[in-house]
Amino acid sequence: MHPSPVDHEELKAARANIEDLLLGHAEATPEMLEERAELQDAPQLSKEELARQALAHGGADNDPATPE
């Protein structure tokens, strides 16, 4: 017997994103509004810090030798 879709965590509805909000396909949840407020209150990163983070991230292939 095949399991019910209810049994699968990965089949849960996808979280709305900014495009969904802008196109009117979704409304902002309290969690989204809280996350937005946290991002607005976060300190600005310097260009040097942004470059360091970019070089440290391996990108889609997770290879730090080819930063993206």
N, CA, C, O and CB atoms as a CASP TS submission, in Angstrom:
PFRMAT TS
TARGET T0000
AUTHOR 0000-0000-0000
METHOD Language model
MODEL 1
PARENT N/A
ATOM      1  N   MET     1       0.847  -1.188   0.000  1.00  0.00           N
ATOM      2  CA  MET     1       0.000   0.000   0.000  1.00  0.00           C
ATOM      3  C   MET     1       0.888   1.245   0.000  1.00  0.00           C
ATOM      4  O   MET     1       1.835   1.333   0.781  1.00  0.00           O
ATOM      5  CB  MET     1      -0.961   0.002   1.230  1.00  0.00           C
ATOM      6  N   HIS     2       0.590   2.185  -0.855  1.00  0.00           N
ATOM      7  CA  HIS     2       1.352   3.430  -0.946  1.00  0.00           C
ATOM      8  C   HIS     2       0.955   4.353   0.205  1.00  0.00           C
ATOM      9  O   HIS     2      -0.231   4.515   0.492  1.00  0.00           O
ATOM     10  CB  HIS     2       1.115   4.129  -2.320  1.00  0.00           C
ATOM     11  N   PRO     3       1.948   4.957   0.866  1.00  0.00           N
ATOM     12  CA  PRO     3       1.617   5.861   1.990  1.00  0.00           C
ATOM     13  C   PRO     3       0.836   7.086   1.524  1.00  0.00           C
ATOM     14  O   PRO     3       0.951   7.523   0.379  1.00  0.00           O
ATOM     15  CB  PRO     3       2.899   6.313   2.705  1.00  0.00           C
ATOM     16  N   SER     4       0.067   7.608   2.410  1.00  0.00           N
ATOM     17  CA  SER     4      -0.725   8.803   2.142  1.00  0.00           C
ATOM     18  C   SER     4       0.185  10.018   2.015  1.00  0.00           C
ATOM     19  O   SER     4       1.214  10.071   2.688  1.00  0.00           O
ATOM     20  CB  SER     4      -1.770   9.026   3.253  1.00  0.00           C
ATOM     21  N   PRO     5      -0.158  11.006   1.168  1.00  0.00           N
ATOM     22  CA  PRO     5       0.645  12.231   1.079  1.00  0.00           C
ATOM     23  C   PRO     5       0.771  12.938   2.420  1.00  0.00           C
ATOM     24  O   PRO     5       1.715  13.699   2.631  1.00  0.00           O
ATOM     25  CB  PRO     5       0.039  13.178   0.064  1.00  0.00           C
ATOM     26  N   VAL     6      -0.162  12.696   3.321  1.00  0.00           N
ATOM     27  CA  VAL     6      -0.100  13.314   4.645  1.00  0.00           C
ATOM     28  C   VAL     6       1.122  12.805   5.398  1.00  0.00           C
ATOM     29  O   VAL     6       1.631  13.488   6.287  1.00  0.00           O
ATOM     30  CB  VAL     6      -1.390  13.025   5.448  1.00  0.00           C
ATOM     31  N   ASP     7       1.598  11.609   5.048  1.00  0.00           N
ATOM     32  CA  ASP     7       2.738  11.005   5.732  1.00  0.00           C
ATOM     33  C   ASP     7       4.078  11.597   5.299  1.00  0.00           C
ATOM     34  O   ASP     7       5.109  11.294   5.898  1.00  0.00           O
ATOM     35  CB  ASP     7       2.745   9.520   5.488  1.00  0.00           C
ATOM     36  N   HIS     8       4.072  12.433   4.272  1.00  0.00           N
ATOM     37  CA  HIS     8       5.324  12.949   3.722  1.00  0.00           C
ATOM     38  C   HIS     8       5.533  14.402   4.104  1.00  0.00           C
ATOM     39  O   HIS     8       4.753  15.277   3.727  1.00  0.00           O
ATOM     40  CB  HIS     8       5.342  12.802   2.207  1.00  0.00           C
ATOM     41  N   GLU     9       6.600  14.646   4.859  1.00  0.00           N
ATOM     42  CA  GLU     9       6.949  16.018   5.273  1.00  0.00           C
ATOM     43  C   GLU     9       7.267  16.887   4.063  1.00  0.00           C
ATOM     44  O   GLU     9       6.912  18.066   4.043  1.00  0.00           O
ATOM     45  CB  GLU     9       8.151  16.005   6.239  1.00  0.00           C
ATOM     46  N   GLU    10       7.938  16.319   3.043  1.00  0.00           N
ATOM     47  CA  GLU    10       8.382  17.115   1.905  1.00  0.00           C
ATOM     48  C   GLU    10       7.241  17.610   1.024  1.00  0.00           C
ATOM     49  O   GLU    10       7.458  18.454   0.155  1.00  0.00           O
ATOM     50  CB  GLU    10       9.330  16.314   1.078  1.00  0.00           C
ATOM     51  N   LEU    11       6.034  17.102   1.235  1.00  0.00           N
ATOM     52  CA  LEU    11       4.900  17.521   0.418  1.00  0.00           C
ATOM     53  C   LEU    11       4.131  18.696   1.016  1.00  0.00           C
ATOM     54  O   LEU    11       3.092  19.095   0.491  1.00  0.00           O
ATOM     55  CB  LEU    11       3.967  16.364   0.219  1.00  0.00           C
ATOM     56  N   LYS    12       4.641  19.242   2.104  1.00  0.00           N
ATOM     57  CA  LYS    12       3.981  20.409   2.693  1.00  0.00           C
ATOM     58  C   LYS    12       4.020  21.579   1.716  1.00  0.00           C
ATOM     59  O   LYS    12       4.909  21.652   0.868  1.00  0.00           O
ATOM     60  CB  LYS    12       4.651  20.802   4.032  1.00  0.00           C
ATOM     61  N   ALA    13       3.070  22.483   1.831  1.00  0.00           N
ATOM     62  CA  ALA    13       3.002  23.636   0.930  1.00  0.00           C
ATOM     63  C   ALA    13       4.269  24.474   1.050  1.00  0.00           C
ATOM     64  O   ALA    13       4.814  24.662   2.137  1.00  0.00           O
ATOM     65  CB  ALA    13       1.758  24.498   1.238  1.00  0.00           C
ATOM     66  N   ALA    14       4.719  24.968  -0.096  1.00  0.00           N
ATOM     67  CA  ALA    14       5.914  25.814  -0.111  1.00  0.00           C
ATOM     68  C   ALA    14       5.613  27.143   0.564  1.00  0.00           C
ATOM     69  O   ALA    14       4.492  27.648   0.509  1.00  0.00           O
ATOM     70  CB  ALA    14       6.410  26.043  -1.558  1.00  0.00           C
ATOM     71  N   ARG    15       6.630  27.694   1.195  1.00  0.00           N
ATOM     72  CA  ARG    15       6.499  28.994   1.853  1.00  0.00           C
ATOM     73  C   ARG    15       6.419  30.085   0.793  1.00  0.00           C
ATOM     74  O   ARG    15       7.165  30.066  -0.186  1.00  0.00           O
ATOM     75  CB  ARG    15       7.689  29.255   2.823  1.00  0.00           C
ATOM     76  N   ALA    16       5.521  31.023   0.992  1.00  0.00           N
ATOM     77  CA  ALA    16       5.381  32.140   0.055  1.00  0.00           C
ATOM     78  C   ALA    16       6.674  32.951   0.040  1.00  0.00           C
ATOM     79  O   ALA    16       7.352  33.080   1.059  1.00  0.00           O
ATOM     80  CB  ALA    16       4.170  33.042   0.437  1.00  0.00           C
ATOM     81  N   ASN    17       7.001  33.494  -1.127  1.00  0.00           N
ATOM     82  CA  ASN    17       8.197  34.318  -1.233  1.00  0.00           C
ATOM     83  C   ASN    17       7.801  35.736  -1.643  1.00  0.00           C
ATOM     84  O   ASN    17       6.616  36.037  -1.787  1.00  0.00           O
ATOM     85  CB  ASN    17       9.199  33.709  -2.250  1.00  0.00           C
ATOM     86  N   ILE    18       8.785  36.595  -1.826  1.00  0.00           N
ATOM     87  CA  ILE    18       8.526  38.005  -2.129  1.00  0.00           C
ATOM     88  C   ILE    18       7.760  38.157  -3.442  1.00  0.00           C
ATOM     89  O   ILE    18       6.917  39.045  -3.569  1.00  0.00           O
ATOM     90  CB  ILE    18       9.845  38.786  -2.197  1.00  0.00           C
ATOM     91  N   GLU    19       8.051  37.297  -4.416  1.00  0.00           N
ATOM     92  CA  GLU    19       7.336  37.371  -5.694  1.00  0.00           C
ATOM     93  C   GLU    19       5.846  37.086  -5.498  1.00  0.00           C
ATOM     94  O   GLU    19       4.999  37.769  -6.075  1.00  0.00           O
ATOM     95  CB  GLU    19       7.939  36.375  -6.708  1.00  0.00           C
ATOM     96  N   ASP    20       5.530  36.076  -4.682  1.00  0.00           N
ATOM     97  CA  ASP    20       4.129  35.765  -4.385  1.00  0.00           C
ATOM     98  C   ASP    20       3.430  36.965  -3.749  1.00  0.00           C
ATOM     99  O   ASP    20       2.283  37.274  -4.074  1.00  0.00           O
ATOM    100  CB  ASP    20       4.035  34.540  -3.454  1.00  0.00           C
ATOM    101  N   LEU    21       4.134  37.635  -2.840  1.00  0.00           N
ATOM    102  CA  LEU    21       3.553  38.794  -2.160  1.00  0.00           C
ATOM    103  C   LEU    21       3.315  39.940  -3.134  1.00  0.00           C
ATOM    104  O   LEU    21       2.244  40.548  -3.141  1.00  0.00           O
ATOM    105  CB  LEU    21       4.464  39.257  -1.020  1.00  0.00           C
ATOM    106  N   LEU    22       4.323  40.232  -3.961  1.00  0.00           N
ATOM    107  CA  LEU    22       4.211  41.351  -4.896  1.00  0.00           C
ATOM    108  C   LEU    22       3.146  41.124  -5.958  1.00  0.00           C
ATOM    109  O   LEU    22       2.513  42.073  -6.420  1.00  0.00           O
ATOM    110  CB  LEU    22       5.539  41.599  -5.562  1.00  0.00           C
ATOM    111  N   LEU    23       2.949  39.880  -6.343  1.00  0.00           N
ATOM    112  CA  LEU    23       1.951  39.564  -7.364  1.00  0.00           C
ATOM    113  C   LEU    23       0.554  39.386  -6.775  1.00  0.00           C
ATOM    114  O   LEU    23      -0.411  39.160  -7.507  1.00  0.00           O
ATOM    115  CB  LEU    23       2.354  38.308  -8.110  1.00  0.00           C
ATOM    116  N   GLY    24       0.451  39.487  -5.455  1.00  0.00           N
ATOM    117  CA  GLY    24      -0.841  39.368  -4.807  1.00  0.00           C
ATOM    118  C   GLY    24      -1.332  37.935  -4.659  1.00  0.00           C
ATOM    119  O   GLY    24      -2.518  37.702  -4.426  1.00  0.00           O
ATOM    120  N   HIS    25      -0.415  36.967  -4.796  1.00  0.00           N
ATOM    121  CA  HIS    25      -0.789  35.569  -4.670  1.00  0.00           C
ATOM    122  C   HIS    25      -0.732  35.085  -3.223  1.00  0.00           C
ATOM    123  O   HIS    25      -1.161  33.969  -2.926  1.00  0.00           O
ATOM    124  CB  HIS    25       0.110  34.717  -5.532  1.00  0.00           C
ATOM    125  N   ALA    26      -0.215  35.899  -2.338  1.00  0.00           N
ATOM    126  CA  ALA    26      -0.090  35.515  -0.929  1.00  0.00           C
ATOM    127  C   ALA    26      -0.094  36.777  -0.076  1.00  0.00           C
ATOM    128  O   ALA    26       0.196  37.873  -0.555  1.00  0.00           O
ATOM    129  CB  ALA    26       1.209  34.679  -0.680  1.00  0.00           C
ATOM    130  N   GLU    27      -0.425  36.596   1.184  1.00  0.00           N
ATOM    131  CA  GLU    27      -0.359  37.694   2.141  1.00  0.00           C
ATOM    132  C   GLU    27       0.800  37.446   3.093  1.00  0.00           C
ATOM    133  O   GLU    27       1.146  36.300   3.380  1.00  0.00           O
ATOM    134  CB  GLU    27      -1.695  37.843   2.920  1.00  0.00           C
ATOM    135  N   ALA    28       1.393  38.518   3.577  1.00  0.00           N
ATOM    136  CA  ALA    28       2.509  38.401   4.508  1.00  0.00           C
ATOM    137  C   ALA    28       2.026  37.799   5.815  1.00  0.00           C
ATOM    138  O   ALA    28       1.008  38.207   6.373  1.00  0.00           O
ATOM    139  CB  ALA    28       3.167  39.772   4.754  1.00  0.00           C
ATOM    140  N   THR    29       2.782  36.820   6.289  1.00  0.00           N
ATOM    141  CA  THR    29       2.470  36.189   7.572  1.00  0.00           C
ATOM    142  C   THR    29       3.176  36.963   8.684  1.00  0.00           C
ATOM    143  O   THR    29       4.101  37.729   8.410  1.00  0.00           O
ATOM    144  CB  THR    29       2.898  34.681   7.580  1.00  0.00           C
ATOM    145  N   PRO    30       2.755  36.775   9.923  1.00  0.00           N
ATOM    146  CA  PRO    30       3.476  37.429  11.029  1.00  0.00           C
ATOM    147  C   PRO    30       4.954  37.056  11.051  1.00  0.00           C
ATOM    148  O   PRO    30       5.798  37.881  11.400  1.00  0.00           O
ATOM    149  CB  PRO    30       2.839  37.060  12.366  1.00  0.00           C
ATOM    150  N   GLU    31       5.272  35.814  10.678  1.00  0.00           N
ATOM    151  CA  GLU    31       6.671  35.384  10.645  1.00  0.00           C
ATOM    152  C   GLU    31       7.458  36.159   9.597  1.00  0.00           C
ATOM    153  O   GLU    31       8.602  36.545   9.834  1.00  0.00           O
ATOM    154  CB  GLU    31       6.763  33.882  10.363  1.00  0.00           C
ATOM    155  N   MET    32       6.837  36.388   8.427  1.00  0.00           N
ATOM    156  CA  MET    32       7.504  37.161   7.371  1.00  0.00           C
ATOM    157  C   MET    32       7.755  38.590   7.818  1.00  0.00           C
ATOM    158  O   MET    32       8.830  39.144   7.585  1.00  0.00           O
ATOM    159  CB  MET    32       6.667  37.155   6.089  1.00  0.00           C
ATOM    160  N   LEU    33       6.765  39.178   8.456  1.00  0.00           N
ATOM    161  CA  LEU    33       6.911  40.557   8.927  1.00  0.00           C
ATOM    162  C   LEU    33       7.995  40.657   9.991  1.00  0.00           C
ATOM    163  O   LEU    33       8.748  41.631  10.024  1.00  0.00           O
ATOM    164  CB  LEU    33       5.581  41.079   9.482  1.00  0.00           C
ATOM    165  N   GLU    34       8.078  39.654  10.861  1.00  0.00           N
ATOM    166  CA  GLU    34       9.109  39.644  11.901  1.00  0.00           C
ATOM    167  C   GLU    34      10.491  39.493  11.274  1.00  0.00           C
ATOM    168  O   GLU    34      11.435  40.171  11.678  1.00  0.00           O
ATOM    169  CB  GLU    34       8.853  38.506  12.915  1.00  0.00           C
ATOM    170  N   GLU    35      10.613  38.609  10.292  1.00  0.00           N
ATOM    171  CA  GLU    35      11.892  38.420   9.607  1.00  0.00           C
ATOM    172  C   GLU    35      12.323  39.699   8.889  1.00  0.00           C
ATOM    173  O   GLU    35      13.501  40.056   8.902  1.00  0.00           O
ATOM    174  CB  GLU    35      11.797  37.259   8.606  1.00  0.00           C
ATOM    175  N   ARG    36      11.371  40.380   8.269  1.00  0.00           N
ATOM    176  CA  ARG    36      11.667  41.642   7.584  1.00  0.00           C
ATOM    177  C   ARG    36      12.173  42.688   8.571  1.00  0.00           C
ATOM    178  O   ARG    36      13.138  43.399   8.290  1.00  0.00           O
ATOM    179  CB  ARG    36      10.419  42.165   6.854  1.00  0.00           C
ATOM    180  N   ALA    37      11.523  42.777   9.718  1.00  0.00           N
ATOM    181  CA  ALA    37      11.943  43.742  10.736  1.00  0.00           C
ATOM    182  C   ALA    37      13.352  43.426  11.225  1.00  0.00           C
ATOM    183  O   ALA    37      14.152  44.339  11.430  1.00  0.00           O
ATOM    184  CB  ALA    37      10.957  43.744  11.919  1.00  0.00           C
ATOM    185  N   GLU    38      13.666  42.147  11.414  1.00  0.00           N
ATOM    186  CA  GLU    38      15.006  41.754  11.845  1.00  0.00           C
ATOM    187  C   GLU    38      16.054  42.128  10.803  1.00  0.00           C
ATOM    188  O   GLU    38      17.140  42.595  11.145  1.00  0.00           O
ATOM    189  CB  GLU    38      15.057  40.252  12.121  1.00  0.00           C
ATOM    190  N   LEU    39      15.721  41.920   9.532  1.00  0.00           N
ATOM    191  CA  LEU    39      16.665  42.267   8.466  1.00  0.00           C
ATOM    192  C   LEU    39      16.888  43.767   8.378  1.00  0.00           C
ATOM    193  O   LEU    39      18.007  44.216   8.131  1.00  0.00           O
ATOM    194  CB  LEU    39      16.166  41.745   7.130  1.00  0.00           C
ATOM    195  N   GLN    40      15.830  44.545   8.579  1.00  0.00           N
ATOM    196  CA  GLN    40      15.972  46.003   8.531  1.00  0.00           C
ATOM    197  C   GLN    40      16.813  46.513   9.689  1.00  0.00           C
ATOM    198  O   GLN    40      17.507  47.521   9.555  1.00  0.00           O
ATOM    199  CB  GLN    40      14.601  46.676   8.550  1.00  0.00           C
ATOM    200  N   ASP    41      16.757  45.825  10.827  1.00  0.00           N
ATOM    201  CA  ASP    41      17.506  46.255  12.003  1.00  0.00           C
ATOM    202  C   ASP    41      18.937  45.727  12.017  1.00  0.00           C
ATOM    203  O   ASP    41      19.732  46.135  12.864  1.00  0.00           O
ATOM    204  CB  ASP    41      16.793  45.809  13.253  1.00  0.00           C
ATOM    205  N   ALA    42      19.279  44.829  11.095  1.00  0.00           N
ATOM    206  CA  ALA    42      20.620  44.245  11.068  1.00  0.00           C
ATOM    207  C   ALA    42      21.631  45.302  10.625  1.00  0.00           C
ATOM    208  O   ALA    42      21.311  46.174   9.818  1.00  0.00           O
ATOM    209  CB  ALA    42      20.667  43.010  10.122  1.00  0.00           C
ATOM    210  N   PRO    43      22.845  45.220  11.155  1.00  0.00           N
ATOM    211  CA  PRO    43      23.872  46.196  10.760  1.00  0.00           C
ATOM    212  C   PRO    43      24.293  45.992   9.303  1.00  0.00           C
ATOM    213  O   PRO    43      24.264  44.875   8.787  1.00  0.00           O
ATOM    214  CB  PRO    43      25.103  46.085  11.684  1.00  0.00           C
ATOM    215  N   GLN    44      24.681  47.082   8.655  1.00  0.00           N
ATOM    216  CA  GLN    44      25.172  47.028   7.281  1.00  0.00           C
ATOM    217  C   GLN    44      26.522  46.320   7.264  1.00  0.00           C
ATOM    218  O   GLN    44      27.352  46.531   8.147  1.00  0.00           O
ATOM    219  CB  GLN    44      25.288  48.456   6.671  1.00  0.00           C
ATOM    220  N   LEU    45      26.736  45.480   6.256  1.00  0.00           N
ATOM    221  CA  LEU    45      28.031  44.822   6.102  1.00  0.00           C
ATOM    222  C   LEU    45      28.922  45.655   5.199  1.00  0.00           C
ATOM    223  O   LEU    45      28.454  46.261   4.235  1.00  0.00           O
ATOM    224  CB  LEU    45      27.863  43.396   5.532  1.00  0.00           C
ATOM    225  N   SER    46      30.206  45.681   5.517  1.00  0.00           N
ATOM    226  CA  SER    46      31.159  46.415   4.683  1.00  0.00           C
ATOM    227  C   SER    46      31.381  45.647   3.382  1.00  0.00           C
ATOM    228  O   SER    46      31.063  44.461   3.287  1.00  0.00           O
ATOM    229  CB  SER    46      32.509  46.632   5.434  1.00  0.00           C
ATOM    230  N   LYS    47      31.927  46.333   2.391  1.00  0.00           N
ATOM    231  CA  LYS    47      32.252  45.678   1.124  1.00  0.00           C
ATOM    232  C   LYS    47      33.270  44.566   1.345  1.00  0.00           C
ATOM    233  O   LYS    47      33.231  43.530   0.681  1.00  0.00           O
ATOM    234  CB  LYS    47      32.792  46.700   0.106  1.00  0.00           C
ATOM    235  N   GLU    48      34.179  44.794   2.283  1.00  0.00           N
ATOM    236  CA  GLU    48      35.198  43.798   2.585  1.00  0.00           C
ATOM    237  C   GLU    48      34.559  42.531   3.170  1.00  0.00           C
ATOM    238  O   GLU    48      34.940  41.415   2.816  1.00  0.00           O
ATOM    239  CB  GLU    48      36.238  44.378   3.564  1.00  0.00           C
ATOM    240  N   GLU    49      33.591  42.717   4.064  1.00  0.00           N
ATOM    241  CA  GLU    49      32.915  41.567   4.670  1.00  0.00           C
ATOM    242  C   GLU    49      32.083  40.823   3.635  1.00  0.00           C
ATOM    243  O   GLU    49      32.067  39.592   3.630  1.00  0.00           O
ATOM    244  CB  GLU    49      32.025  42.016   5.837  1.00  0.00           C
ATOM    245  N   LEU    50      31.398  41.542   2.767  1.00  0.00           N
ATOM    246  CA  LEU    50      30.621  40.894   1.710  1.00  0.00           C
ATOM    247  C   LEU    50      31.540  40.093   0.790  1.00  0.00           C
ATOM    248  O   LEU    50      31.205  38.975   0.399  1.00  0.00           O
ATOM    249  CB  LEU    50      29.828  41.943   0.897  1.00  0.00           C
ATOM    250  N   ALA    51      32.690  40.655   0.445  1.00  0.00           N
ATOM    251  CA  ALA    51      33.650  39.945  -0.406  1.00  0.00           C
ATOM    252  C   ALA    51      34.179  38.706   0.300  1.00  0.00           C
ATOM    253  O   ALA    51      34.308  37.648  -0.315  1.00  0.00           O
ATOM    254  CB  ALA    51      34.816  40.868  -0.797  1.00  0.00           C
ATOM    255  N   ARG    52      34.486  38.829   1.589  1.00  0.00           N
ATOM    256  CA  ARG    52      34.976  37.680   2.356  1.00  0.00           C
ATOM    257  C   ARG    52      33.947  36.559   2.363  1.00  0.00           C
ATOM    258  O   ARG    52      34.290  35.393   2.166  1.00  0.00           O
ATOM    259  CB  ARG    52      35.314  38.095   3.797  1.00  0.00           C
ATOM    260  N   GLN    53      32.676  36.914   2.591  1.00  0.00           N
ATOM    261  CA  GLN    53      31.621  35.906   2.618  1.00  0.00           C
ATOM    262  C   GLN    53      31.447  35.262   1.250  1.00  0.00           C
ATOM    263  O   GLN    53      31.243  34.052   1.155  1.00  0.00           O
ATOM    264  CB  GLN    53      30.302  36.526   3.080  1.00  0.00           C
ATOM    265  N   ALA    54      31.527  36.061   0.194  1.00  0.00           N
ATOM    266  CA  ALA    54      31.374  35.516  -1.158  1.00  0.00           C
ATOM    267  C   ALA    54      32.493  34.532  -1.477  1.00  0.00           C
ATOM    268  O   ALA    54      32.252  33.472  -2.055  1.00  0.00           O
ATOM    269  CB  ALA    54      31.356  36.648  -2.197  1.00  0.00           C
ATOM    270  N   LEU    55      33.716  34.887  -1.098  1.00  0.00           N
ATOM    271  CA  LEU    55      34.844  34.006  -1.362  1.00  0.00           C
ATOM    272  C   LEU    55      34.808  32.742  -0.511  1.00  0.00           C
ATOM    273  O   LEU    55      35.322  31.702  -0.923  1.00  0.00           O
ATOM    274  CB  LEU    55      36.136  34.743  -1.121  1.00  0.00           C
ATOM    275  N   ALA    56      34.205  32.822   0.669  1.00  0.00           N
ATOM    276  CA  ALA    56      34.128  31.666   1.559  1.00  0.00           C
ATOM    277  C   ALA    56      33.024  30.702   1.154  1.00  0.00           C
ATOM    278  O   ALA    56      33.056  29.533   1.536  1.00  0.00           O
ATOM    279  CB  ALA    56      33.909  32.121   2.985  1.00  0.00           C
ATOM    280  N   HIS    57      32.046  31.174   0.386  1.00  0.00           N
ATOM    281  CA  HIS    57      30.919  30.328  -0.005  1.00  0.00           C
ATOM    282  C   HIS    57      31.269  29.557  -1.268  1.00  0.00           C
ATOM    283  O   HIS    57      31.779  30.129  -2.232  1.00  0.00           O
ATOM    284  CB  HIS    57      29.641  31.173  -0.222  1.00  0.00           C
ATOM    285  N   GLY    58      30.997  28.279  -1.260  1.00  0.00           N
ATOM    286  CA  GLY    58      31.337  27.436  -2.402  1.00  0.00           C
ATOM    287  C   GLY    58      30.403  27.543  -3.576  1.00  0.00           C
ATOM    288  O   GLY    58      30.678  26.975  -4.633  1.00  0.00           O
ATOM    289  N   GLY    59      29.296  28.261  -3.422  1.00  0.00           N
ATOM    290  CA  GLY    59      28.349  28.390  -4.515  1.00  0.00           C
ATOM    291  C   GLY    59      27.533  27.134  -4.733  1.00  0.00           C
ATOM    292  O   GLY    59      27.445  26.285  -3.845  1.00  0.00           O
ATOM    293  N   ALA    60      26.950  27.010  -5.882  1.00  0.00           N
ATOM    294  CA  ALA    60      26.041  25.899  -6.194  1.00  0.00           C
ATOM    295  C   ALA    60      26.756  24.549  -6.135  1.00  0.00           C
ATOM    296  O   ALA    60      26.152  23.543  -5.763  1.00  0.00           O
ATOM    297  CB  ALA    60      25.421  26.097  -7.582  1.00  0.00           C
ATOM    298  N   ASP    61      28.053  24.524  -6.504  1.00  0.00           N
ATOM    299  CA  ASP    61      28.767  23.240  -6.489  1.00  0.00           C
ATOM    300  C   ASP    61      29.479  22.999  -5.153  1.00  0.00           C
ATOM    301  O   ASP    61      30.153  21.983  -4.988  1.00  0.00           O
ATOM    302  CB  ASP    61      29.785  23.190  -7.635  1.00  0.00           C
ATOM    303  N   ASN    62      29.335  23.915  -4.213  1.00  0.00           N
ATOM    304  CA  ASN    62      29.939  23.826  -2.880  1.00  0.00           C
ATOM    305  C   ASN    62      31.458  23.663  -2.934  1.00  0.00           C
ATOM    306  O   ASN    62      32.052  22.991  -2.090  1.00  0.00           O
ATOM    307  CB  ASN    62      29.330  22.665  -2.115  1.00  0.00           C
ATOM    308  N   ASP    63      32.071  24.281  -3.930  1.00  0.00           N
ATOM    309  CA  ASP    63      33.517  24.229  -4.085  1.00  0.00           C
ATOM    310  C   ASP    63      34.100  25.605  -3.810  1.00  0.00           C
ATOM    311  O   ASP    63      33.961  26.502  -4.641  1.00  0.00           O
ATOM    312  CB  ASP    63      33.907  23.740  -5.499  1.00  0.00           C
ATOM    313  N   PRO    64      34.763  25.803  -2.643  1.00  0.00           N
ATOM    314  CA  PRO    64      35.327  27.113  -2.314  1.00  0.00           C
ATOM    315  C   PRO    64      36.390  27.597  -3.298  1.00  0.00           C
ATOM    316  O   PRO    64      36.699  28.788  -3.340  1.00  0.00           O
ATOM    317  CB  PRO    64      35.917  27.067  -0.943  1.00  0.00           C
ATOM    318  N   ALA    65      36.947  26.688  -4.083  1.00  0.00           N
ATOM    319  CA  ALA    65      37.960  27.080  -5.064  1.00  0.00           C
ATOM    320  C   ALA    65      37.333  27.833  -6.241  1.00  0.00           C
ATOM    321  O   ALA    65      38.037  28.502  -6.998  1.00  0.00           O
ATOM    322  CB  ALA    65      38.712  25.843  -5.572  1.00  0.00           C
ATOM    323  N   THR    66      36.020  27.723  -6.391  1.00  0.00           N
ATOM    324  CA  THR    66      35.327  28.432  -7.466  1.00  0.00           C
ATOM    325  C   THR    66      34.194  29.241  -6.876  1.00  0.00           C
ATOM    326  O   THR    66      33.029  28.894  -7.069  1.00  0.00           O
ATOM    327  CB  THR    66      34.796  27.451  -8.537  1.00  0.00           C
ATOM    328  N   PRO    67      34.512  30.340  -6.144  1.00  0.00           N
ATOM    329  CA  PRO    67      33.456  31.132  -5.497  1.00  0.00           C
ATOM    330  C   PRO    67      32.519  31.753  -6.513  1.00  0.00           C
ATOM    331  O   PRO    67      32.898  32.028  -7.652  1.00  0.00           O
ATOM    332  CB  PRO    67      34.066  32.225  -4.629  1.00  0.00           C
ATOM    333  N   GLU    68      31.302  31.966  -6.082  1.00  0.00           N
ATOM    334  CA  GLU    68      30.290  32.552  -6.977  1.00  0.00           C
ATOM    335  C   GLU    68      29.746  33.826  -6.414  1.00  0.00           C
ATOM    336  O   GLU    68      28.887  34.457  -7.030  1.00  0.00           O
ATOM    337  CB  GLU    68      29.151  31.579  -7.224  1.00  0.00           C
TER
END
